[in-house]
Amino acid sequence: MDRPELLSPAGDLERLEAALLYGADAVYLAGREYGMRSAAGNFGPDELRRAVAFCHRQGARAYVTVNTLPRNGELEALPEYFQELCAMGADAAIVADLGVLRLAGRHAPGLQLHISTQAGIVNYESARAFYELGAKRVILARELSLKEIAEIREKAPTELELEVFVHGSVCVSFSGRCVLSNYLTGRDANRGACAQPCRYRYTLMEEKRPGEYFPVFEDGEGTHILNSRDLCMIEHIPELLRAGVSSLKIEGRMKTAYYAAVITQAYRMAADAAAVGRAVDPVWLEEVEKVSHRPYFTGFYFGPPEDGQYRESSGYIRRWDMAAVVENCDENGNAVLSQRNRIFEGDLLELLSPGVKPISFTADEIKDEAGERIFSTPHPKMPFRMRLPQAAPPGAILRRRGPDIDRPE
């Protein structure tokens, strides 16, 4: 099977660098406006230009999200914005709105266009229509099964690329077209400002008993009736490729650089194995458990899920913490690192390097920047020295096992 594109989130420069270092073929990112994750770090105009150039130097592609549903007052600046994206060499713009699609084609004809999952594409006629309107790729609705995707591939134009989400948070509303946030908080989910009310804990109030609240629960701890599990398809990439998918997308522009690194590497290894017909090494399947996540499921790929909602909690399972990032390291493993969470002498750690299985080791001796022995790293981002089990490149990660509990994030 063809080697699929692996597409990772880049909420800011640190996350972009992590995604590329750990194996992404492409990243999706946003400017300060028109992206569906306004709370992510995102990129100012000069930052966006530098980010696109950095991707190209690394042999990767950069897709810029312009996938909000803009109101009248937001349209005037779009033609110039598309022209800027085209001039900086963005590999594609991701759009959801039909009028925005037409503006992009009119004012930046050299810019490739991808149709966002927000457009809710669930059939081959819709895919074909967007292709005829100038789209190079469609990002299919998350509610589709593998069988439906295969039929779209069969009946859509051969040149039209199909992209699907394979990992990350799932919106309870169809293709993310939700108005709960608008109604409850005034924050428009379709313009990038979702307050995620589907993760709230709810009670009921009967109209003739004002002020009396009734819990909605399955047990005494209550329930989160709209909360979805997280998507995880790492064990099913061969099925996705057989269905005709050409790009595998990881959700998470608001998640950490550690998440971007770990999940990208896990899917890189799984996708490469699938492309040559080899089973993925179980170590990479274990990696998806080592980031913050809700309980996993496989979405709608195998039919309507029976266990898609998770009513007990909207918190994250978080059993590992990122402890440090390698700044530089010699061939003997003597490294200078930047602290991310406190490390104590004697801690059991794991070293995660690009393209290498995680290596467990004990923090036998920690030194400060001057080379004096210390017994912990108490200060955020403090530089320190440590001997690693092998040489590691800048950007390699140390992580530490945390308490075996579920924690909200």
Secondary structure, DSSP 4 states (H G I P E B T S, - for coil): -PPPEEEEE-SSHHHHHHHHHTT-SEEEE-BSSS-S-TTS--B-HHHHHHHHHHHHHTT-EEEEEE-S---GGGSTTHHHHHHHHHHHT-SEEEE--HHHHHHHHHH-TTS-EEE-GGG---SHHHHHHHHHTT-SEEE--TT--HHHHHHHHHHS-TTSEEEEEEEE---SSGGG---HHHHHHS--GGGT----GGGS--EEE-TTSTT-EEE--SSTT---TTPBPEEE-GGGHHHHHHTT--EEEE--TTS-HHHHHHHHHHHHHHHHHHHTT-PPPHHHHHHGGGS-BPPEE-TTTTSS-SS-B--S-S-EE--EEEEEEEEEE-TTSEEEEEESS--BTT-EEEEE-TTS--EEEE---EEETTS-EESB--STT-EEEEE-SS---TT-EEEEE--SSEE--
